[in-house]
Amino acid sequence: MADEKFDAIVVGGGPAGLSAAYVMAKAGMQVIVVERGEYCGAKNVFGGIFFTNVMRELIPDFLKDAPIERNITKRRFAFLSSDGEFGGDFKFDRFNKDFANNSFTVLRAKFDKWFSEKVEAAGAMIITGAVVDDFILKDGKIAGVKARMDDGELYGDVVVLADGVNSLLAKKLGFHKELSPDSTIVGVKEILSLPEEKIRDRFGLNGNEGVAYEYFGYAAKGAIGSGFVYTNKDTISVGVGATIKSLLEHKLNPNDVLEHFKNHPAIRPLVRDSEQKEYSAHLIPDGGFKKFSKLYGDNVMVAGDAAGFVNATLFHEGTNLAMETGKLAGETAVEAFKKKDYSSESLSLYHTRLKNSFSLRDMKQFKNSSETLDKNPQLFDKYPDMIGDLIAELFTVDGEAKWPKERRLAMKLLTSENPFRLLKTAIDMRRVII
Ligand SMILES: Cc1cc2nc3c(=O)[nH]c(=O)nc-3n(C[C@H](O)[C@H](O)[C@H](O)COP(=O)(O)OP(=O)(O)OC[C@H]3O[C@@H](n4cnc5c(N)ncnc54)[C@H](O)[C@@H]3O)c2cc1C
């Protein structure tokens, strides 16, 4: 392989890298993907919902053989207080139709492996178990990468960096700085075994229906973060995520936060009698639009988590943004291949494509979300119990007439919190939701 030159080298075989490779290989480019895991998916951690709008564009009949766990038909968004929960959910029958909401639970070890086989079938070469450590430069420009393997000098006209959060390679290029604790989330997750029948009964599911429950408020033991419970076929994915800054401030360790979450009165009944099958932890870039990596340069583009594309608001989307950015980087490389021009100017088309895509537009819309949450820690420590207590009292039937009770509770609310702060928090929240 030492003397072989590729049209494109993709670093990282996650959704971003595989999408880029798929598009380029389909267009007839010679593509190599270098993945450090034993196989694609082996090292990839996520909560559990793969958003398939972009997959559907790339492989329209993917549902024929993709390893899908369940079709998400019901979503719940709840606030945890220290002893309860309050929230709302929705379930639509239309979500039962194949693609309905493009939200499926998957296990990445199976799903990414399946995707990598499609990418190979499209003509790309995938090397696994090899870490890319550095670039090969010629006349100051990227001419390839150095991978930790025999004959590890790989040459290519363009390199797509899709090596995930905290991309050391993008950092080497000076494309982004160190991750900062206020805009980096640590996520910990367990996969718990539970018989299929029990999952259906417990969550009220028919056939292949699945649920996605998201928990806010006191979900991360007072730290700025959230938790989730997603159903797979015969397992449940349970996890929490919180910003590093907030965990440090609260002197919390992510494992304790997860244990606390699993033992919360609202969560315990959902996970009882299950057995731990897997435990994993991973970082999530939460800086958003304001902390994006530089996205392209001469002979290089950055996609997915490596560039910072995660919408960690209410929507918790990352996989579709990774696939979209990978796809657009791939399409840009195909144009460059045709023109034989991989200069920064030619690859700036990637940015133009991103600007017209939901990926960059969503990230722009929620550009203030992580800062907003950082400035409103009361949503995670003080408010959950304050509001939970009011709801619990209002719905306690104790002989007190409703009108004086409602007035008393309104006064209680106004004495527990400055009304202006309450109003400001409510207004601020729009940055995380709309
Ligand atoms: C706890 C948690 C929960 C999440 N929940 C969800 C969810 O429910 N839904 C959702 O859509 N998103 C979710 N996300 C986000 C989602 O996982 C990511 O946005 C998505 O995986 C990004 O894809 P990617 O291809 O950019 O990066 P990754 O999936 O991280 O892939 C990067 C790949 O690069 C490889 N790699 C890294 N460095 C090198 C190197 N030097 N050489 C070779 N290979 C290398 C890695 O092994 C990896 O396979 C979650 C994330 C976490 C951590």
The ligand as a MOL file (V3000), in Angstrom:
LIG
                    3D

  0  0  0     0  0            999 V3000
M  V30 BEGIN CTAB
M  V30 COUNTS 53 58 0 0 0
M  V30 BEGIN ATOM
M  V30 1 C -23.7420 9.3660 25.6490 0
M  V30 2 C -24.0830 9.8330 24.2640 0
M  V30 3 C -25.3880 9.7940 23.8270 0
M  V30 4 C -25.7200 10.1940 22.5250 0
M  V30 5 N -26.9830 9.9920 22.0790 0
M  V30 6 C -27.2930 10.2500 20.7920 0
M  V30 7 C -28.5490 9.8630 20.2520 0
M  V30 8 O -29.3710 9.2100 20.9160 0
M  V30 9 N -28.8160 10.1900 18.9620 0
M  V30 10 C -27.9160 10.8480 18.1790 0
M  V30 11 O -28.2290 11.1210 17.0240 0
M  V30 12 N -26.7040 11.1920 18.6530 0
M  V30 13 C -26.3620 10.8890 19.9250 0
M  V30 14 N -25.1050 11.1730 20.3980 0
M  V30 15 C -24.1450 11.8580 19.4970 0
M  V30 16 C -23.6240 10.8970 18.4150 0
M  V30 17 O -23.1170 9.7420 19.0140 0
M  V30 18 C -22.5290 11.5800 17.6110 0
M  V30 19 O -22.9340 12.8450 17.2040 0
M  V30 20 C -22.1470 10.7470 16.3570 0
M  V30 21 O -21.7260 9.4700 16.7130 0
M  V30 22 C -21.0380 11.4630 15.6160 0
M  V30 23 O -20.5910 10.6850 14.5430 0
M  V30 24 P -19.1000 10.8740 13.9950 0
M  V30 25 O -18.9610 9.9360 12.8650 0
M  V30 26 O -18.8230 12.3100 13.8170 0
M  V30 27 O -18.1620 10.4300 15.2160 0
M  V30 28 P -18.0220 9.0220 15.9140 0
M  V30 29 O -19.2710 8.2410 15.8520 0
M  V30 30 O -17.4310 9.2990 17.2560 0
M  V30 31 O -16.9360 8.2790 15.0000 0
M  V30 32 C -15.5930 8.6840 14.9870 0
M  V30 33 C -14.7760 7.4670 14.6140 0
M  V30 34 O -13.4310 7.8560 14.4390 0
M  V30 35 C -12.5710 6.8440 14.9950 0
M  V30 36 N -11.3020 7.5300 15.2880 0
M  V30 37 C -11.0800 8.5170 16.1840 0
M  V30 38 N -9.7870 8.9380 16.1210 0
M  V30 39 C -9.2050 8.1820 15.1690 0
M  V30 40 C -7.8780 8.1540 14.6370 0
M  V30 41 N -6.9290 9.0000 15.0630 0
M  V30 42 N -7.5960 7.2390 13.6840 0
M  V30 43 C -8.5590 6.3870 13.2200 0
M  V30 44 N -9.8410 6.3850 13.6790 0
M  V30 45 C -10.1460 7.2720 14.6260 0
M  V30 46 C -13.3290 6.3740 16.2150 0
M  V30 47 O -12.9360 5.0850 16.6170 0
M  V30 48 C -14.7700 6.4070 15.7030 0
M  V30 49 O -15.1780 5.1830 15.1400 0
M  V30 50 C -24.7230 10.7460 21.6730 0
M  V30 51 C -23.4060 10.8090 22.1170 0
M  V30 52 C -23.0690 10.3270 23.3740 0
M  V30 53 C -21.6370 10.3390 23.7960 0
M  V30 END ATOM
M  V30 BEGIN BOND
M  V30 1 1 1 2
M  V30 2 1 2 3
M  V30 3 2 2 52
M  V30 4 2 3 4
M  V30 5 1 4 5
M  V30 6 1 4 50
M  V30 7 2 5 6
M  V30 8 1 6 7
M  V30 9 1 6 13
M  V30 10 2 7 8
M  V30 11 1 7 9
M  V30 12 1 9 10
M  V30 13 2 10 11
M  V30 14 1 10 12
M  V30 15 2 12 13
M  V30 16 1 13 14
M  V30 17 1 14 15
M  V30 18 1 14 50
M  V30 19 1 15 16
M  V30 20 1 16 17
M  V30 21 1 16 18
M  V30 22 1 18 19
M  V30 23 1 18 20
M  V30 24 1 20 21
M  V30 25 1 20 22
M  V30 26 1 22 23
M  V30 27 1 23 24
M  V30 28 2 24 25
M  V30 29 1 24 26
M  V30 30 1 24 27
M  V30 31 1 27 28
M  V30 32 2 28 29
M  V30 33 1 28 30
M  V30 34 1 28 31
M  V30 35 1 31 32
M  V30 36 1 32 33
M  V30 37 1 33 34
M  V30 38 1 33 48
M  V30 39 1 34 35
M  V30 40 1 35 36
M  V30 41 1 35 46
M  V30 42 1 36 37
M  V30 43 1 36 45
M  V30 44 2 37 38
M  V30 45 1 38 39
M  V30 46 1 39 40
M  V30 47 2 39 45
M  V30 48 1 40 41
M  V30 49 2 40 42
M  V30 50 1 42 43
M  V30 51 2 43 44
M  V30 52 1 44 45
M  V30 53 1 46 47
M  V30 54 1 46 48
M  V30 55 1 48 49
M  V30 56 2 50 51
M  V30 57 1 51 52
M  V30 58 1 52 53
M  V30 END BOND
M  V30 END CTAB
M  END
